[in-house]
């Protein structure tokens, strides 16, 4: 089951429409139903609370105003590891002249 702070993709009428983060999942008075607060990741940000069965949070299809909907938990792809010796930015930095580290503390003391 998707949990708080998970990112989900919301399908509306079988089309992926919007990403959202699950803010809270609180139990409803009815068994197996929950108040799910979603933060829509759009501009402007919007928060909604839907009352959903646990199976709907798990990804089963449901309808809202007659429109089929579904939540799908998003799993971020793994980042490919980059070797420091092959990173272009680091290669460029090592071929240029040596950089000097400036201390903000020392610069502040010189102004006095």
Secondary structure, 3 states (H helix, E strand, C coil): CCCCCCEEEEEECCEEEEEEEEEEEEECCCCCEEEEEEEECCCCCEEEEEEEEHHHHCCCCEEECCEEEEEEECCCCCCCCCCCCCCHHHHHHHHCCCCCCCCHHHHHHHHC
